[in-house]
Amino acid sequence: MHNKEYTLKLVKDKINCLNNYSYSQISTLTGYTKMQLIRFSKQLNEKDIDSILVHGLINKPSNNSPSSKEIEFIKNFKNKYPVISITQFQDIYHEDVIWNPKMKDIVKENNLKVRSYSFFESLYEKFKWIKPIKHQGFDKDCVSHPLRDPSPKRGILIMIDGTPHDWFQSGKKSSLHLAIDDATGEALCGWFRRLC
């Protein structure tokens, strides 16, 4: 339900002994957790309902708003990947920067944070970053090639494919080759090969 005004009224009445509800009962009625209700009761000791209902961050920037330093860092980092999808860029940014122990000082210095897909999507729109061209779907009248069933037994068909990328961030591309069992989807082995 999450009607905050109604919830605050119930909590205030509980504090003033005007109802016999427990926090568990109020939680069931309103959808708020018991911990949230206890927090509301503490707030009601200092403020009235109307003051609590007015959001505390009005006319203030969000605590999660990116700094200009963070945006500048992301823009510079994006230069390494001129044409890349939003999801790919988000994954690489988090793995190579945010979660990389070697980048800990840089993350702290630039106040870098884990960011959502929609955050990166807004940057793509704002800075007109190029996304890879999506393959056109089949025409509705066109009969698509039916997907085949996986092999019935492990070991009958092994599929091998390679993906070229600058995996080691050395400026040189390597190809990651994987051998996958068609029946189980299990990666049997993998190796890197430097591209000329």
JOPE-V72307 format. One record per residue. N is the residue number from 1. PHI is phi as a letter, one per 20 degrees, with the letter a starting at -180 (NA if undefined). OMEGA is omega in degrees with one decimal (* if undefined). Layout:
# JOPE-V72307
N,PHI,OMEGA  N,PHI,OMEGA
This chain:
# JOPE-V72307
1,NA,176.3  2,l,171.2  3,e,-171.9  4,f,-178.3  5,f,178.6  6,f,-180.0  7,f,179.5  8,f,178.1  9,f,178.4  10,f,-179.8  11,f,179.3  12,f,177.6  13,f,177.7  14,f,179.6  15,f,-177.6  16,e,179.2  17,l,178.7  18,e,170.2  19,b,-177.6  20,d,-178.0  21,f,169.8  22,e,177.1  23,f,178.5  24,f,179.5  25,f,177.9  26,f,177.8  27,f,178.7  28,f,-178.8  29,f,-169.6  30,d,-177.3  31,n,176.0  32,e,178.1  33,f,179.3  34,f,179.9  35,f,178.0  36,f,-179.8  37,f,177.5  38,f,176.8  39,f,176.6  40,f,-178.4  41,f,176.8  42,f,178.9  43,f,-178.3  44,f,174.9  45,f,-177.0  46,d,-174.9  47,c,173.4  48,e,-175.7  49,g,-178.3  50,f,179.9  51,f,-179.7  52,f,-178.0  53,f,176.7  54,f,-175.4  55,f,-176.6  56,f,-176.9  57,d,178.8  58,f,-178.1  59,m,175.7  60,c,177.0  61,f,178.2  62,f,176.8  63,f,-177.7  64,e,179.6  65,f,180.0  66,f,175.9  67,e,178.0  68,f,178.9  69,f,179.2  70,f,179.9  71,f,-179.8  72,f,178.6  73,f,-179.0  74,f,178.5  75,f,179.6  76,f,179.3  77,f,-179.1  78,f,179.6  79,g,178.7  80,f,-175.8  81,c,-173.7  82,f,179.4  83,c,-177.2  84,b,-179.4  85,f,-179.5  86,f,-178.5  87,f,179.5  88,f,-179.1  89,f,178.8  90,g,-179.6  91,f,-179.2  92,f,-179.9  93,f,-179.2  94,f,-177.3  95,f,-173.9  96,e,-177.0  97,d,-170.6  98,f,-175.0  99,e,-179.2  100,e,-178.5  101,g,-179.6  102,f,-177.8  103,e,-174.2  104,g,-178.5  105,f,179.9  106,f,178.2  107,f,-178.8  108,f,-177.1  109,f,-177.4  110,e,179.6  111,l,-178.4  112,e,-176.6  113,c,170.5  114,f,-176.0  115,c,-176.6  116,f,175.7  117,g,-177.2  118,f,176.4  119,f,-180.0  120,f,177.8  121,f,179.3  122,f,177.0  123,f,177.7  124,g,-179.8  125,f,-176.2  126,f,-175.0  127,e,176.7  128,l,177.6  129,f,-175.3  130,e,173.8  131,d,176.5  132,g,179.3  133,f,178.0  134,f,176.5  135,f,-179.0  136,f,177.7  137,f,178.5  138,f,173.4  139,f,-178.0  140,g,-177.7  141,e,-177.8  142,e,177.8  143,e,-178.3  144,f,178.3  145,f,-177.7  146,f,176.8  147,f,178.8  148,e,176.3  149,f,176.4  150,f,177.6  151,g,-175.7  152,f,-174.2  153,b,178.8  154,g,174.8  155,n,-179.1  156,f,-178.6  157,c,176.0  158,d,179.9  159,d,-179.3  160,c,179.4  161,b,179.3  162,c,179.4  163,c,179.1  164,f,179.6  165,a,174.4  166,e,-172.5  167,f,-173.5  168,d,179.8  169,l,179.8  170,d,-175.9  171,n,179.1  172,d,-178.5  173,e,171.4  174,c,177.7  175,d,175.3  176,e,179.0  177,d,177.8  178,c,172.6  179,d,-174.9  180,d,174.4  181,f,-174.8  182,f,-175.7  183,f,-172.6  184,d,-175.2  185,m,-176.9  186,f,174.5  187,f,-176.3  188,e,175.7  189,a,178.8  190,b,178.3  191,b,176.6  192,d,174.6  193,c,-179.3  194,f,178.2  195,e,-179.6  196,f,*
